[in-house]
Amino acid sequence: MNEHTRRDAELPPLTEHVDTDALDALFGCDTPGAPRVSGASLEFDYADLVVTVESVGRIEVRDAGR
């Protein structure tokens, strides 16, 4: 997959694949009462992609075939 050829409109809504409020609760620094998680990551499938969210704020999106 060429990351420059995919259009956002071609992807289904992210909320159909992951609870974005839960992501904010786990990794959001502005969420009151959020756990202070360090060195953690969460990985989930999104369309034909794999998304990795790390507690340090890094988000990686890659082709599921890799």
PyMOL commands that set and color helices and strands:
alter all, ss='L'
color gray80, all
select helices_A, chain A and resi 8-10+14-16+20-27
alter helices_A, ss='H'
color red, helices_A
select strands_A, chain A and resi 41-46+49-54+59-63
alter strands_A, ss='S'
color yellow, strands_A
deselect
rebuild
show_as cartoon
